[in-house]
């Protein structure tokens, strides 16, 4: 059985009216909100505030003390000046001309040649030498010859050093550092070998090996052969 609604209870019939009432209420609320006035709160008497009052700065009075300079003594009284009559004859000095006549012969004295002292270039470090020493078999640019030099020195050491010696000396197991320094003199010979090793026998062995390095082409600085200092570390493994 269907329930029939009364046409009067249908709210859709009053939708336009309700919409208009809602708009009127909204406008009324907006108007009241705009026209609403607020007033500042009034507090009691807070006293008078003077904003333009300036602080007076008290400047101390100082006196300028002038230093009294000691008076210099008066100049001495000049002695009596005697007037001497000018009776002496003055000899005039004759200036001779330095210009030479074309008819005169010019005598040239012996010319002494002065030898210029050559700049003494001390030993130069391998890393900053202009022209590095050349290990036999190395070639190329300066940097390539540097790399080849270091590589060949390491190869020479590994080939000739007695690798069993550190184990025979009873050293503690681990890695041991050996520092080697030497110089390639002006003739390309290896000299001034210096070694820092964990055992005297290892030091002797290192110096023995480095003395076997071949003769090299000497390094140059400013185009002149010079001594070149080189140093390299090695690591020994003791088992």
C-alpha positions, 0 to 999 in steps of 0.5 A: 500500500503506497503512502501518499504525501500531502501537497502542503507537506512538500518542502519543494514548493517553498524552496524559492521562499527559503532561498530568499529568506537565507539571502536576506539573513546573510546580507543582514549579518554582513551589514551588522558585522561591517557597522559594528564599532569597537572602542579603545579601552581607557586606562587610568592616568599613567602620568605625563611622558616627555619624549623630547627630553634630552640627556645632558652629557657631563663633559669634564673640564680639562686643562691644557698643560703646555710643556715648558721648553728649555731656552737655548743658550744665546749664540756666541759673540762673533770674533772680530773680523779682519779685513784683508786687502785683495792683493794676491793674484789668482791663477785661472785653471785652463780646461783642456778639451777632451775632443780628439783631432782626426790627425791625432793617433789614438794609442790603445792600451792592452785590453784585459778580458774579465772572465764572468763567474759561472753561476754555481748551481747546487744539487737539485731535488728530483721532483723540481729538476728541469731536465731529469736524469735518464735511466738507461732504456728510458725515453720520452718527455720529462714526465715520462722519463721521471716515471720510467726512472722510478719504475726502473729503480724499484725493479732493480731493487726487487731483483737484486735485494735478498728477500730472505734476509729479513726473515733470517734476522729474527725480526717481528712479523709485519711490514717494515719500511726502508727509506733510501736516498742517493744522488746522481752526480754531474757525471751520471754516477750514483753517489751519497747513498743513505739508508734507514732500515730496521736492521744494520744488515738490511742497511748494508744489503740495501747499499750494496744493491743501490751501488749496482745501479747503472750509470745514467745520463745526468740531469740538467738545470738551466742547461748545465749538468747538476747533481740530482737528489732522489729518495724512495721508500720500500716496504719489506714484509717479514713473515 
